[in-house]
Amino acid sequence: MLEIKTKLKSIRKEKNYTQGFVAEKLGISLRAYTKIENGETQLTIERLGEIIEILHINPNEIFNSDICDDESKNKKAENLSVANDSISLIQHYEETISILKEHIETLKELIHKK
């Protein structure tokens, strides 16, 4: 199976996106993104989710390879399920954090009115 970094680079090039474009969308330096594609830095599931969104791809494109046996397919399906669950969980936590921040602001306003 191709490594994730190789898949990301290949897909980015297919889409005619530069490393600079992806880095800018991520809010990181070109060097930081280059390190991701070169495997010089650890790619978190959060960052992978952001890159997947920027590239407008299905996570399956990252985790599937062209040729694989049944065992590999099962492992990939499990990995994809974990990745999708992780991304969903992260999104849920981000939404919860946003709601809690709104509650905090409302409480601060109420305290200042007294």
N, CA, C and O atoms as a DFTB+ gen file, in Angstrom:
456 C
 N C O
     1  1       0.848      -1.189       0.000
     2  2       0.000       0.000       0.000
     3  2       0.887       1.243       0.000
     4  3       1.882       1.318       0.720
     5  1       0.509       2.195      -0.808
     6  2       1.247       3.456      -0.828
     7  2       1.073       4.152       0.512
     8  3       0.011       4.090       1.131
     9  1       2.120       4.806       0.940
    10  2       2.037       5.553       2.184
    11  2       1.110       6.748       2.003
    12  3       0.923       7.247       0.893
    13  1       0.540       7.192       3.101
    14  2      -0.384       8.329       3.062
    15  2       0.291       9.552       2.459
    16  3      -0.309      10.258       1.648
    17  1       1.538       9.806       2.851
    18  2       2.238      10.992       2.345
    19  2       2.361      10.945       0.828
    20  3       2.228      11.970       0.160
    21  1       2.615       9.749       0.281
    22  2       2.740       9.591      -1.173
    23  2       1.397       9.824      -1.846
    24  3       1.319      10.464      -2.896
    25  1       0.339       9.301      -1.235
    26  2      -1.011       9.500      -1.782
    27  2      -1.385      10.979      -1.768
    28  3      -1.919      11.497      -2.748
    29  1      -1.102      11.658      -0.653
    30  2      -1.434      13.078      -0.554
    31  2      -0.737      13.872      -1.652
    32  3      -1.352      14.706      -2.317
    33  1       0.540      13.605      -1.830
    34  2       1.317      14.314      -2.844
    35  2       0.766      14.047      -4.237
    36  3       0.617      14.968      -5.041
    37  1       0.466      12.788      -4.517
    38  2      -0.057      12.405      -5.827
    39  2      -1.405      13.076      -6.108
    40  3      -1.616      13.622      -7.191
    41  1      -2.298      13.032      -5.144
    42  2      -3.622      13.629      -5.311
    43  2      -3.512      15.143      -5.449
    44  3      -4.193      15.749      -6.276
    45  1      -2.647      15.754      -4.632
    46  2      -2.447      17.209      -4.721
    47  2      -1.992      17.592      -6.118
    48  3      -2.482      18.564      -6.693
    49  1      -1.056      16.828      -6.661
    50  2      -0.554      17.122      -8.002
    51  2      -1.628      16.892      -9.064
    52  3      -1.727      17.661     -10.020
    53  1      -2.438      15.830      -8.902
    54  2      -3.541      15.570      -9.837
    55  2      -4.515      16.742      -9.877
    56  3      -5.076      17.062     -10.925
    57  1      -4.706      17.373      -8.733
    58  2      -5.637      18.502      -8.632
    59  2      -4.983      19.818      -9.052
    60  3      -5.629      20.866      -9.057
    61  1      -3.690      19.755      -9.407
    62  2      -2.924      20.944      -9.792
    63  2      -2.841      21.971      -8.670
    64  3      -2.836      23.177      -8.915
    65  1      -2.777      21.473      -7.427
    66  2      -2.587      22.345      -6.282
    67  2      -1.094      22.360      -5.945
    68  3      -0.420      21.333      -6.026
    69  1      -0.599      23.510      -5.576
    70  2       0.792      23.601      -5.137
    71  2       0.863      23.302      -3.641
    72  3      -0.141      23.357      -2.931
    73  1       2.055      22.988      -3.187
    74  2       2.244      22.808      -1.751
    75  2       1.932      24.122      -1.029
    76  3       1.372      24.120       0.068
    77  1       2.292      25.223      -1.646
    78  2       2.028      26.527      -1.054
    79  2       0.541      26.784      -0.865
    80  3       0.128      27.346       0.149
    81  1      -0.268      26.371      -1.846
    82  2      -1.714      26.544      -1.765
    83  2      -2.273      25.770      -0.576
    84  3      -3.040      26.309       0.221
    85  1      -1.883      24.498      -0.464
    86  2      -2.385      23.663       0.634
    87  2      -1.899      24.213       1.976
    88  3      -2.664      24.279       2.939
    89  1      -0.629      24.606       2.034
    90  2      -0.084      25.168       3.273
    91  2      -0.861      26.407       3.701
    92  3      -1.194      26.566       4.876
    93  1      -1.146      27.277       2.750
    94  2      -1.894      28.500       3.060
    95  2      -3.276      28.172       3.606
    96  3      -3.719      28.766       4.589
    97  1      -3.961      27.216       2.961
    98  2      -5.292      26.819       3.426
    99  2      -5.245      26.220       4.836
   100  3      -6.186      26.371       5.616
   101  1      -4.137      25.537       5.151
   102  2      -3.976      24.935       6.472
   103  2      -3.543      25.965       7.516
   104  3      -3.656      25.730       8.719
   105  1      -3.044      27.115       7.037
   106  2      -2.555      28.130       7.960
   107  2      -1.182      27.798       8.515
   108  3      -0.842      28.182       9.634
   109  1      -0.387      27.073       7.711
   110  2       0.967      26.716       8.134
   111  2       1.954      27.163       7.061
   112  3       1.555      27.561       5.966
   113  1       3.224      27.095       7.376
   114  2       4.241      27.507       6.416
   115  2       4.412      26.450       5.322
   116  3       4.051      25.286       5.494
   117  1       4.965      26.884       4.210
   118  2       5.266      25.955       3.120
   119  2       6.201      24.865       3.623
   120  3       6.013      23.694       3.294
   121  1       7.194      25.226       4.405
   122  2       8.157      24.249       4.929
   123  2       7.454      23.209       5.799
   124  3       7.766      22.020       5.727
   125  1       6.508      23.658       6.616
   126  2       5.778      22.729       7.485
   127  2       4.980      21.735       6.649
   128  3       4.935      20.547       6.968
   129  1       4.344      22.224       5.570
   130  2       3.580      21.305       4.724
   131  2       4.505      20.370       3.955
   132  3       4.194      19.190       3.791
   133  1       5.629      20.878       3.487
   134  2       6.600      20.046       2.782
   135  2       7.064      18.904       3.681
   136  3       7.257      17.781       3.215
   137  1       7.241      19.192       4.963
   138  2       7.636      18.151       5.912
   139  2       6.563      17.069       6.032
   140  3       6.879      15.896       6.229
   141  1       5.294      17.466       5.913
   142  2       4.207      16.485       5.961
   143  2       4.323      15.541       4.772
   144  3       4.291      14.321       4.938
   145  1       4.458      16.103       3.574
   146  2       4.538      15.267       2.371
   147  2       5.809      14.431       2.322
   148  3       5.821      13.359       1.717
   149  1       6.869      14.905       2.946
   150  2       8.132      14.158       2.955
   151  2       8.219      13.168       4.109
   152  3       9.191      12.421       4.219
   153  1       7.207      13.162       4.967
   154  2       7.205      12.250       6.103
   155  2       8.175      12.652       7.204
   156  3       8.566      11.823       8.025
   157  1       8.562      13.917       7.221
   158  2       9.509      14.405       8.225
   159  2       8.813      14.839       9.507
   160  3       9.468      15.102      10.515
   161  1       7.509      14.914       9.469
   162  2       6.739      15.300      10.649
   163  2       5.559      14.355      10.785
   164  3       5.068      13.821       9.790
   165  1       5.108      14.149      12.001
   166  2       3.991      13.254      12.271
   167  2       2.687      13.900      11.793
   168  3       2.386      15.039      12.150
   169  1       1.931      13.182      10.999
   170  2       0.657      13.675      10.491
   171  2      -0.448      13.237      11.439
   172  3      -0.696      12.043      11.604
   173  1      -1.114      14.212      12.064
   174  2      -2.204      13.883      12.982
   175  2      -3.475      13.624      12.196
   176  3      -3.595      14.032      11.041
   177  1      -4.413      12.954      12.817
   178  2      -5.699      12.679      12.165
   179  2      -6.441      13.986      11.901
   180  3      -7.164      14.107      10.912
   181  1      -6.260      14.964      12.793
   182  2      -6.902      16.259      12.594
   183  2      -6.376      16.930      11.334
   184  3      -7.141      17.436      10.513
   185  1      -5.060      16.923      11.198
   186  2      -4.431      17.565      10.038
   187  2      -4.799      16.804       8.767
   188  3      -5.056      17.416       7.730
   189  1      -4.825      15.476       8.840
   190  2      -5.215      14.685       7.677
   191  2      -6.642      15.039       7.255
   192  3      -6.926      15.171       6.065
   193  1      -7.528      15.190       8.224
   194  2      -8.904      15.582       7.922
   195  2      -8.971      16.931       7.226
   196  3      -9.752      17.115       6.292
   197  1      -8.154      17.874       7.676
   198  2      -8.114      19.199       7.048
   199  2      -7.611      19.105       5.601
   200  3      -8.152      19.748       4.702
   201  1      -6.578      18.301       5.398
   202  2      -6.016      18.154       4.049
   203  2      -7.025      17.487       3.128
   204  3      -7.170      17.882       1.971
   205  1      -7.718      16.485       3.634
   206  2      -8.752      15.798       2.845
   207  2      -9.814      16.794       2.400
   208  3     -10.268      16.752       1.256
   209  1     -10.211      17.689       3.299
   210  2     -11.211      18.706       2.950
   211  2     -10.672      19.671       1.901
   212  3     -11.385      20.020       0.959
   213  1      -9.432      20.104       2.050
   214  2      -8.829      21.045       1.103
   215  2      -8.728      20.425      -0.285
   216  3      -8.976      21.088      -1.292
   217  1      -8.358      19.142      -0.326
   218  2      -8.208      18.457      -1.609
   219  2      -9.561      18.020      -2.197
   220  3      -9.627      17.560      -3.337
   221  1     -10.620      18.166      -1.419
   222  2     -11.973      17.778      -1.854
   223  2     -11.997      16.324      -2.317
   224  3     -12.398      16.006      -3.437
   225  1     -11.551      15.457      -1.410
   226  2     -11.515      14.032      -1.739
   227  2     -12.216      13.230      -0.661
   228  3     -12.460      13.709       0.446
   229  1     -12.530      12.011      -1.015
   230  2     -13.099      11.056      -0.081
   231  2     -11.935      10.395       0.649
   232  3     -10.936      10.062       0.012
   233  1     -12.027      10.194       1.964
   234  2     -10.939       9.532       2.680
   235  2     -10.534       8.191       2.076
   236  3      -9.391       7.763       2.235
   237  1     -11.454       7.526       1.389
   238  2     -11.122       6.251       0.743
   239  2      -9.962       6.398      -0.232
   240  3      -9.180       5.465      -0.412
   241  1      -9.846       7.552      -0.856
   242  2      -8.773       7.768      -1.826
   243  2      -7.400       7.729      -1.153
   244  3      -6.405       7.399      -1.798
   245  1      -7.342       8.057       0.108
   246  2      -6.077       8.040       0.834
   247  2      -5.745       6.636       1.313
   248  3      -4.585       6.225       1.268
   249  1      -6.747       5.897       1.769
   250  2      -6.502       4.615       2.420
   251  2      -6.556       3.405       1.495
   252  3      -6.108       2.325       1.880
   253  1      -7.087       3.555       0.299
   254  2      -7.168       2.428      -0.621
   255  2      -5.984       2.412      -1.565
   256  3      -5.513       3.461      -2.006
   257  1      -5.501       1.210      -1.875
   258  2      -4.457       1.062      -2.880
   259  2      -5.043       0.318      -4.070
   260  3      -6.140      -0.235      -3.987
   261  1      -4.319       0.306      -5.162
   262  2      -4.816      -0.306      -6.386
   263  2      -4.880      -1.828      -6.309
   264  3      -5.822      -2.433      -6.820
   265  1      -3.891      -2.448      -5.677
   266  2      -3.831      -3.902      -5.611
   267  2      -3.655      -4.307      -4.158
   268  3      -2.728      -3.853      -3.487
   269  1      -4.559      -5.173      -3.668
   270  2      -4.396      -5.642      -2.308
   271  2      -5.151      -6.940      -2.105
   272  3      -6.088      -7.242      -2.845
   273  1      -4.747      -7.707      -1.104
   274  2      -5.426      -8.953      -0.809
   275  2      -6.584      -8.690       0.149
   276  3      -6.779      -7.567       0.614
   277  1      -7.356      -9.751       0.437
   278  2      -8.525      -9.592       1.306
   279  2      -8.156      -9.097       2.694
   280  3      -8.870      -8.277       3.272
   281  1      -7.049      -9.589       3.233
   282  2      -6.633      -9.151       4.566
   283  2      -6.316      -7.666       4.562
   284  3      -6.694      -6.946       5.487
   285  1      -5.628      -7.205       3.533
   286  2      -5.312      -5.783       3.430
   287  2      -6.582      -4.960       3.294
   288  3      -6.702      -3.891       3.892
   289  1      -7.531      -5.459       2.508
   290  2      -8.799      -4.744       2.340
   291  2      -9.515      -4.608       3.679
   292  3     -10.054      -3.549       4.001
   293  1      -9.516      -5.684       4.452
   294  2     -10.173      -5.630       5.758
   295  2      -9.484      -4.646       6.683
   296  3     -10.146      -3.884       7.386
   297  1      -8.148      -4.657       6.687
   298  2      -7.406      -3.722       7.531
   299  2      -7.674      -2.287       7.106
   300  3      -7.843      -1.406       7.949
   301  1      -7.713      -2.053       5.803
   302  2      -7.976      -0.696       5.307
   303  2      -9.372      -0.248       5.687
   304  3      -9.579       0.903       6.074
   305  1     -10.332      -1.155       5.577
   306  2     -11.703      -0.808       5.950
   307  2     -11.767      -0.447       7.432
   308  3     -12.437       0.511       7.818
   309  1     -11.062      -1.225       8.261
   310  2     -11.026      -0.914       9.689
   311  2     -10.354       0.426       9.936
   312  3     -10.847       1.234      10.722
   313  1      -9.225       0.669       9.266
   314  2      -8.515       1.939       9.418
   315  2      -9.380       3.106       8.975
   316  3      -9.415       4.147       9.631
   317  1     -10.077       2.930       7.859
   318  2     -10.943       3.987       7.351
   319  2     -12.068       4.266       8.327
   320  3     -12.421       5.420       8.568
   321  1     -12.631       3.203       8.890
   322  2     -13.700       3.362       9.864
   323  2     -13.194       4.127      11.082
   324  3     -13.869       5.027      11.581
   325  1     -12.007       3.768      11.558
   326  2     -11.419       4.464      12.701
   327  2     -11.149       5.922      12.343
   328  3     -11.423       6.821      13.138
   329  1     -10.608       6.155      11.137
   330  2     -10.313       7.525      10.709
   331  2     -11.591       8.349      10.617
   332  3     -11.644       9.482      11.096
   333  1     -12.624       7.773       9.998
   334  2     -13.894       8.493       9.876
   335  2     -14.501       8.757      11.249
   336  3     -15.011       9.848      11.508
   337  1     -14.445       7.752      12.135
   338  2     -14.963       7.929      13.487
   339  2     -14.177       9.015      14.212
   340  3     -14.755       9.842      14.917
   341  1     -12.856       9.010      14.036
   342  2     -12.018      10.017      14.690
   343  2     -12.347      11.408      14.189
   344  3     -12.458      12.346      14.977
   345  1     -12.505      11.547      12.871
   346  2     -12.841      12.850      12.297
   347  2     -14.205      13.306      12.810
   348  3     -14.382      14.473      13.160
   349  1     -15.177      12.376      12.855
   350  2     -16.505      12.718      13.366
   351  2     -16.440      13.129      14.826
   352  3     -17.099      14.082      15.242
   353  1     -15.643      12.407      15.599
   354  2     -15.506      12.724      17.013
   355  2     -14.866      14.090      17.199
   356  3     -15.289      14.868      18.054
   357  1     -13.857      14.381      16.407
   358  2     -13.187      15.678      16.469
   359  2     -14.172      16.787      16.129
   360  3     -14.220      17.810      16.812
   361  1     -14.958      16.584      15.074
   362  2     -15.951      17.589      14.693
   363  2     -16.963      17.791      15.816
   364  3     -17.361      18.920      16.104
   365  1     -17.375      16.694      16.447
   366  2     -18.322      16.787      17.564
   367  2     -17.719      17.610      18.703
   368  3     -18.383      18.489      19.252
   369  1     -16.460      17.327      19.059
   370  2     -15.805      18.074      20.130
   371  2     -15.647      19.542      19.766
   372  3     -15.835      20.413      20.616
   373  1     -15.308      19.826      18.523
   374  2     -15.168      21.223      18.100
   375  2     -16.499      21.956      18.201
   376  3     -16.539      23.109      18.629
   377  1     -17.592      21.297      17.812
   378  2     -18.915      21.910      17.925
   379  2     -19.271      22.144      19.389
   380  3     -19.813      23.190      19.745
   381  1     -18.962      21.160      20.234
   382  2     -19.241      21.293      21.667
   383  2     -18.439      22.438      22.266
   384  3     -18.968      23.218      23.059
   385  1     -17.184      22.544      21.899
   386  2     -16.335      23.641      22.386
   387  2     -16.911      24.978      21.954
   388  3     -16.946      25.924      22.741
   389  1     -17.361      25.063      20.715
   390  2     -17.944      26.307      20.216
   391  2     -19.192      26.689      21.012
   392  3     -19.377      27.854      21.365
   393  1     -20.029      25.720      21.287
   394  2     -21.249      25.975      22.063
   395  2     -20.890      26.410      23.484
   396  3     -21.492      27.334      24.031
   397  1     -19.910      25.739      24.068
   398  2     -19.493      26.100      25.430
   399  2     -18.906      27.509      25.471
   400  3     -19.129      28.238      26.437
   401  1     -18.171      27.896      24.454
   402  2     -17.631      29.256      24.398
   403  2     -18.765      30.272      24.342
   404  3     -18.691      31.322      24.980
   405  1     -19.810      29.967      23.585
   406  2     -20.969      30.856      23.519
   407  2     -21.625      30.969      24.890
   408  3     -22.027      32.058      25.302
   409  1     -21.734      29.838      25.602
   410  2     -22.326      29.849      26.938
   411  2     -21.485      30.692      27.887
   412  3     -22.025      31.443      28.699
   413  1     -20.184      30.571      27.786
   414  2     -19.281      31.351      28.636
   415  2     -19.486      32.843      28.389
   416  3     -19.572      33.626      29.335
   417  1     -19.564      33.236      27.111
   418  2     -19.769      34.654      26.782
   419  2     -21.104      35.149      27.330
   420  3     -21.187      36.262      27.851
   421  1     -22.144      34.334      27.216
   422  2     -23.457      34.708      27.742
   423  2     -23.397      34.882      29.260
   424  3     -23.948      35.839      29.805
   425  1     -22.725      33.950      29.935
   426  2     -22.595      34.052      31.392
   427  2     -21.797      35.286      31.793
   428  3     -22.134      35.947      32.775
   429  1     -20.756      35.599      31.055
   430  2     -19.965      36.803      31.341
   431  2     -20.822      38.048      31.201
   432  3     -20.730      38.963      32.020
   433  1     -21.652      38.089      30.171
   434  2     -22.547      39.231      29.974
   435  2     -23.527      39.366      31.124
   436  3     -23.789      40.471      31.598
   437  1     -24.067      38.244      31.572
   438  2     -25.001      38.255      32.681
   439  2     -24.338      38.741      33.960
   440  3     -24.937      39.496      34.727
   441  1     -23.099      38.309      34.192
   442  2     -22.377      38.721      35.400
   443  2     -22.115      40.224      35.361
   444  3     -22.253      40.902      36.379
   445  1     -21.742      40.746      34.203
   446  2     -21.417      42.177      34.080
   447  2     -22.647      43.056      34.195
   448  3     -22.522      44.234      34.529
   449  1     -23.836      42.522      33.928
   450  2     -25.065      43.304      34.019
   451  2     -25.478      43.529      35.476
   452  3     -26.203      44.476      35.780
   453  1     -25.017      42.664      36.363
   454  2     -25.436      42.764      37.781
   455  2     -24.687      43.831      38.491
   456  3     -24.908      44.053      39.682
